[in-house]
Amino acid sequence: MNPVQSSEFLTGNGYRLHLRRIAPEARDGHQAVLMIHGAIENGRIFYSHKGQGLAPYLARQGLDVYVLDLRGRGLSRPTIRRGHQYGQHESIVEDIPKAISHLQQRYASPLRTLAHSWGGVMLMASLLRFPELAQGISRQVMFGTKRRIRVRNMERLFKLELIWHRLGPLVSRLVGYFPARDLKIGADNETANYLRGVSEWVRKDAWKEPCDGFDYHQVLERAALPRTWFITGRADKVLGHADDMLLFARECGFDREDCTTLSRAGGYQHDYDHINILTHRDCEADHFPQVARWLAASSVDCRVA
């Protein structure tokens, strides 16, 4: 049986955030999972209306899953258009904390969080800014998450240097936002400010917020982050390369034992890439069961960075 899907909305100043609930059939799940998507995508990376994807799979294992559409993406309203000035800063200090607080008030047991790609960077940033939120999270999983991209190959030249750093800013100046969906290079659009914010963090070793100067490295010296499992695929050549994922894990106080690269050589069915690590039809028989068991574990271990 497919889990029960429903929508709820969190209201902000002039916007609504869509939160997709994918609940166990009995709707009595006592462990909640919040999922955060990455750049030029929305929450549908985690689910389909037909019950496919990681979110419905976890719900079938008894977890109560919530998938957030960040501001302007997916079913959040209004959708991104010319004149919208928000960027990743608003996701970090407003939208993600709003969703976490909403679920922490609803559930007595600690929250689990899960992110894809750049969603993991923003999630970590939120927890570093608001340590009280991190205290109520027991475990995290991050798929294909990196902050800096240091790997160099042809795919980097095309996806990062050409599309993100050059075409993106040019088109954003002409259109007023980055129409990734219309250009068929992503599932959703992004604001120009979001594009600029991501580009700055990808390039620089320093991890500072351009809007207010907040220094994440300084906070990391005394931060207590939830136990986190970093996962990527061997065929992810640039957007979540294993070397860059490890670089981010270590930046946050974790290490190689907290990282897994899914590959045939490692006993998995495929060398997964940045997208099909969540969408391939074999995921449910391959690594999804491991993720479900890991998230459902009762440990509330924290890694002190």
N, C-alpha and C positions, 0 to 999 in steps of 0.2 A: 504493500500500500504506500502511496505517496504521502509525504507529510502535508500538513495543513499550511497553506500560504496565506498571509494577510499583510496589509500595509498599515502603517501608522506614520504620523508626521510630527516632527519636532519643530516648533515655531521659533523663529528668530526675528530680528528687526528687518522686516520687509522680505523675508524669505521663509521657505519651509523645507526642512530636510526629510527626505523619504527614508524610512526604516522598514525594510522587508523582514517580516517575521516568518521563519520556516520552522514550524514546531513539530514535535513528535505527535503521532496520531492521537495518543491519549492526552496530549497537551498538558502533561504533568511534569515536564522536564524541570529539574531543579538546578541544573548547571547550564548557564547561559554562555554563548559565544558571540562576540561582536566581530564582524569582518569589515575591513577597510580596503577599498580598491586603490589602484595606483593611478598614474597619469594617463591621459587620453583614453580612459575607460570608465566604467561605472560598475555598480554592484552586480550586474549580470555576468561578470567574469566568474562568479561563484555559484550561479544557479540558473536554471531555465524553468519556465512555467510548467514544463512536463515532468519536473522532478529530477532533472539531471544536474550534475555538478557536485562540488564539495559540500555546499550548504545543505541540500536535501539529503546527501549521504550521511552527514553528521546527525541530522535530525532523525533519520531512521535508526541511528544508534542510541537515541535517547537524549541527545543534546538539544537545547532550545536555542536556535540560531537566529541572529539578527544581522542583516546586511545593510550597511549604510551607503546611501548615495550622497557623496559630498556635494556641497553647494553648487547648484546649477547643472549637475549631472544626473543622468538617469531620470527618475521621476521626481527629483527635487525641483522646486519651482521658486522663481522663474528660471528658465534655462539660460545658459550663457549667451550673451549678445553684446553688441557694441555698447560701450559706456560702463560696463561692469568693471569695477576697480579692485575687487578682492583677489587674493592670491592664496598661496599656501599658508601664509601667516594666519589668515582667518580660519583655515582648516585646523591649524595646530592649536590656536588659542581659544577658538569658539566652537567649531562644529564637532570635532572629535571629542573634546571634553564634555560637550553637551550630551552626546550619545552615551559615553561611558557613565556619566553621572546618572542619567536616566535609568540605565540598566542596573547600576549598583544600588539604586534606591528600590528597585523592583524585586531584586533577588537577595536572599540572605547569604547564599554561598558565594565565594569569590568568583569574579568574572574571568572568563578566558577571552583572549583576543587573538586575532589572526589577520594577517595583511598580505597583500600582493605588491611586489615591486616598490614603487615610491610611497605607497601607502604605509609601508613599514617604517620608512624614514620619518614621516609625519607623525605616526603613532609614537615612536620613540621620543621624538621632540616634545610631544604633548606630555608624556610621562615625566620627562626631565623638568619641564616647566611646572607641572602640577604633581609633585610627589605624593600627595594625598590620594590621587587617583591610582597611582601605581600600587599603593598599599592594598587596594581592593582587587588586584588582579593576580591570579595564581600562576598562570602559564600563558605563553605566547608562541605562535608559530608564524614565521615569516618566509614567504615564498619569493625567491628571486629578488631579494632586497639588497640594495647597495646604496651608498651615498656618493662616493667618488668613483669615477670610472677611470681606471688606470690601464686596463688591458688595451692593447693596440692590435687591430686587425682590419680587414676590409669592411666588415660589418659595422665596426665603429665609425669608419669614415662616412658611410652612407647614413646610418640611423642617427648618430650623434652629431657629427660635424656638419653634415649637409642638411639633414632634416631639422634637427632640434636647434642647433646653434645658428644656422643661416636662413633656411627657408622659413622656419617658424617665426622668427622676429620680423622678417620681411612681410610675410602674409599678414601677421598681426597688425602691423602698421597700416596696411591697406584696408583690412576688413574690420579692425577694431577688436579682434580676438583671434585665437588660433583655431580654425575650422577643421580639426583633424578628422572628424567624422565625414564631412563633405569631401575632403581630399582622399578618403578611404585609407587613411593610415592609422586610424584609431577608432574606438567605439564611441567616443564622446569628445567634445570640444574643451578647450581650456582658455582661460583669460590670458591676456598679455602679461599681467603681473605674475601669474602662476608660472608661466613659461620662463620669465626672467629669474624668479626665485629658484626654480629647479636648476637652471643653467649655472647660477652662481655656486650653489652647493656642490654640484657635480665636478666643477673645475677646481675648487679651492680646498686646501687642506684644513684651513680654519673653518670651524662650524659655528657661525654667528648669524643671528637674525638681522637682515638689512634694515628692517623697520624700526627696531628699538635697540639694536646692539647686544641682545641677549647672547651670552657666550655658553654654548652647550658643553664644550670641553671643560670649562671651569666648574660647571655643575656636576659633570660626570665624576669628578674627583671624590664626591661624597654621596653619589646617588646609589639607591637600592632599587634595581630594576627586577621585574618578574623573570623567572626562569624562561629562557627563550630558545627555541629550536629554529635554526636557520636552514632552509632547504632550497636547493636549486637543481637544475638539470644539466647534464653534461653538454647538451646541444645548445644551451643558453650562452651565446658567444659574446654578448656585450651588455645587454640590459640587466642581466643578473649573473654575470660570470662568477664562477666559484672563487676566483682570486679576489675579486672586488667584494663579494659577499663576506669572505673571511676578513677582509680589511675593515668592513663596517662592524662585523661581530667583535673584533678586537678593539675597535674604537669605542664600543659600548661596554667593554669590560668582559666580554666572553672570549672563547678561543675555539680552536679547531674541533675539539670534542663536541661542541655545540652545533656543528655544521655537518650537513649531509649533502652529497652530490649524487643525484639519482642517475644511474647508468646501467647498461647491460653488464659491464664488467663488475659492477657492484651487486649484481643479482636481481636487478629490476628488469622489467620487460622492455623498457625503451631508454634511449638517451633523450630525455625530455628537454623541450625548449622553454622559452619564457612564458608562452601561453598554454601549450598543451600539457604542461605540468599540472594544470587545473582542469583542462577540458577534454583530454584524451579519453576515449571510451574504456580504456584499460585501467584508468586510475583507480576505479572502485575495487579492482581485484589486486592492485599493485601496492601503492603507498598510502592510499586513503585509510585503510584499516589501521596502519601504524599511527597516523595522525590522530584518528579517533581515540585510540587507546591512550595515547600520550596526553591528549587534552582532557580526557576523563579521569586521569589519575588525580589522587587527592592531595599530592604534595603541593605545598605553598612556598617551596624554596625560592629564595631570592639570590641573585648574584650581585654582590656588592662590588661596584666598579672601583 
